[in-house]
Amino acid sequence: MEEVRLYEMYLTEAIEERKTDLLNRNNEYKKLRKKLDEIFNEYPNLQYILEENERLILNETECKMLQKLITIHMDIRDFEEKEIFLLGGKEMFLYLKDVGLIKEK
């Protein structure tokens, strides 16, 4: 079994916390997540393909919804990546402050 580093565990928890916070405070992100869930609920074959790695033949409507699903997922990732970037900046600032490279006035 591969050893898990402590900072990796903290990083995963911090990222998940940011995503939850984003869901609670950003209505556009919340709408995107809701739309993603709605598509998965309405078109379960898409969920089978993406989450269960099933091989299925999709009809025309399902193909269009898959395209829409991918677009929504990319928009969600944009929000999440921005949050991760900002989290990294904050953590770097705190680290540099802790090691004495940044002094407060």
C-alpha positions in Angstrom: 0.0 0.0 0.0 1.3 3.5 -0.9 2.0 5.8 1.9 -0.2 8.9 2.1 1.5 12.1 3.0 -0.2 14.3 5.7 -0.2 17.4 3.5 -1.9 15.5 0.7 -4.7 14.6 3.1 -5.0 18.2 4.3 -5.0 19.4 0.6 -7.8 17.1 -0.3 -9.9 18.1 2.7 -9.2 21.8 2.0 -10.2 21.5 -1.6 -13.5 19.7 -0.7 -14.2 22.3 1.9 -13.7 25.0 -0.8 -16.1 23.2 -3.2 -18.7 23.0 -0.4 -18.2 26.7 0.4 -18.5 27.5 -3.3 -21.8 25.6 -3.5 -23.1 27.6 -0.5 -22.1 31.1 -1.7 -22.2 31.1 -5.5 -25.6 30.8 -7.1 -24.2 30.3 -10.6 -22.1 27.4 -9.5 -25.0 26.0 -7.6 -27.2 26.2 -10.7 -24.6 24.4 -12.7 -24.3 21.6 -10.2 -28.1 21.3 -10.1 -28.4 21.1 -13.9 -25.7 18.4 -13.9 -27.7 16.4 -11.4 -30.9 16.9 -13.4 -29.3 15.7 -16.6 -27.9 12.6 -14.8 -31.3 11.9 -13.3 -33.1 12.3 -16.7 -30.5 10.4 -18.7 -29.2 7.6 -16.6 -27.3 6.1 -19.5 -24.9 9.1 -19.4 -24.2 8.3 -15.7 -23.5 4.7 -16.6 -21.1 5.7 -19.3 -19.2 8.3 -17.2 -19.3 6.8 -13.8 -19.5 3.1 -14.3 -17.4 3.0 -17.5 -20.2 1.1 -19.3 -20.3 0.8 -23.1 -23.7 1.9 -24.4 -25.1 3.1 -27.7 -26.7 6.5 -27.2 -29.6 7.9 -29.1 -29.5 11.4 -30.7 -31.0 13.1 -27.7 -28.6 11.4 -25.3 -25.7 12.5 -27.5 -26.8 16.1 -27.4 -27.2 15.9 -23.6 -23.8 14.4 -23.3 -22.4 17.4 -25.1 -24.3 19.7 -22.8 -23.1 17.7 -19.8 -19.5 18.1 -20.8 -20.0 21.8 -21.3 -21.5 22.2 -17.8 -18.8 20.0 -16.3 -16.1 22.3 -17.9 -17.9 25.4 -16.4 -18.0 23.7 -13.0 -14.3 22.9 -13.3 -13.5 26.5 -14.1 -15.1 27.6 -10.8 -13.4 24.9 -8.9 -9.9 25.5 -10.4 -10.2 29.3 -9.6 -11.0 28.3 -5.9 -8.1 25.9 -5.8 -5.7 28.6 -7.2 -6.9 31.1 -4.6 -6.6 28.5 -1.8 -3.0 27.9 -2.9 -2.2 31.6 -2.8 -3.6 31.9 0.7 -1.7 28.8 1.9 1.5 30.1 0.4 1.1 33.4 2.1 0.5 31.8 5.4 3.5 29.5 4.9 5.8 32.3 4.0 4.6 34.2 7.0 5.1 31.2 9.3 8.7 30.8 8.2 9.4 34.5 8.6 9.8 35.5 5.0 6.8 37.9 5.2 6.7 40.3 8.1 3.5 42.1 9.2 3.7 45.8 10.0 
